[in-house]
C-alpha cells in the first residue's frame, strides 16, 4: 500500500510544481472546479505521453513534456539541441538514482 501512496503523492506534487494547480485562486466554486478539471486533463495527457514513450525515454518527466510543448510553440532552439538537452537531463537523473541506491545499500557497489 505504501508504494501506491508514493505514486499518488508524486502525481500531486508534479501537478503543483509543473502545472501550477496550487497557484490558481478563485472566488467561485465553479471556477475552481473548472481549473481542477483542466489540470486533471493535462495530468492525464502527461501520463499518456510518459506511457507512450516509456521504451525510448523511461525517465521522461512532466517537466520534459512541458518543455517539449513550449519548444514546439516557440522553436527557440533546433530539434537536435532540444533532444540533447532532455537526454543529458536523463543521464544526470539516472546517475542520481544510481547514487541514491548505492547510498541506501553500500553492499551493491562490491
C-alpha positions in Angstrom: 0.0 0.0 0.0 2.9 2.3 0.8 4.3 2.1 -2.8 0.9 3.1 -4.2 0.8 6.1 -1.9 4.2 7.3 -3.3 2.9 7.5 -6.8 -0.3 9.3 -5.8 1.7 11.9 -3.9 4.2 12.2 -6.7 1.4 13.0 -9.1 0.0 15.6 -6.8 3.5 17.1 -6.3 4.1 17.2 -10.1 0.7 18.9 -10.6 1.6 21.6 -8.1 5.2 22.2 -9.3 4.8 21.8 -13.1 1.2 22.5 -13.8 0.6 25.1 -11.1 -2.5 23.6 -9.7 -1.8 25.3 -6.3 -1.4 28.8 -7.8 -5.0 29.3 -9.0 -7.2 31.5 -6.9 -10.9 31.9 -7.4 -13.9 33.3 -5.7 -16.5 30.9 -7.1 -16.7 27.2 -6.7 -17.4 26.5 -10.4 -14.3 28.4 -11.5 -12.2 26.2 -9.1 -13.8 23.0 -10.4 -13.1 24.0 -14.0 -9.5 24.7 -13.2 -9.0 21.4 -11.4 -10.7 19.6 -14.2 -8.4 21.2 -16.7 -5.4 20.2 -14.6 -6.6 16.6 -14.4 -6.9 16.6 -18.2 -3.4 17.9 -18.6 -2.1 15.4 -16.0 -3.8 12.5 -17.9 -2.2 13.8 -21.1 1.2 13.8 -19.5 0.7 10.3 -18.1 -0.3 9.1 -21.6 2.8 10.7 -23.1 5.0 9.0 -20.4 3.5 5.6 -21.1 3.7 6.1 -24.9 7.4 7.0 -24.7 8.4 4.6 -21.9 10.6 2.4 -24.0 12.6 5.2 -25.7 12.7 7.7 -22.7 12.0 5.8 -19.5 12.8 8.9 -17.3 10.5 11.3 -19.2 9.0 13.7 -16.7 6.2 16.2 -16.7 8.9 19.0 -16.9 10.3 17.4 -20.1 6.9 17.2 -21.7 6.1 20.8 -20.7 9.5 22.0 -22.2 8.8 20.0 -25.4 5.4 21.7 -25.8 6.9 25.1 -25.2 9.7 24.2 -27.7 7.1 23.2 -30.3 5.3 26.5 -29.8 8.2 28.9 -29.8 11.1 27.0 -31.5 13.9 28.7 -29.6 16.4 26.0 -30.5 16.9 23.2 -33.0 15.3 19.8 -32.6 18.7 18.2 -32.0 19.5 20.8 -29.3 16.2 20.1 -27.5 16.6 16.3 -27.7 20.2 16.6 -26.5 19.1 18.7 -23.5 16.5 16.1 -22.5 18.9 13.2 -22.9 21.6 15.0 -20.8 19.0 15.6 -18.1 18.0 12.0 -18.2 21.6 10.9 -17.9 22.1 13.1 -14.8 18.9 11.9 -13.3 19.9 8.2 -13.8 23.3 8.9 -12.1 21.4 10.5 -9.2 19.1 7.4 -9.0 22.1 5.1 -9.0 23.9 7.0 -6.4 20.8 7.0 -4.1 20.6 3.2 -4.4 24.3 2.9 -3.6 23.9 5.1 -0.5 20.9 3.0 0.7 22.7 -0.3 0.2 26.5 0.1 0.1 27.0 -3.7 -0.4 25.8 -3.3 -4.1 29.0 -1.5 -5.1 31.2 -4.6 -4.3 
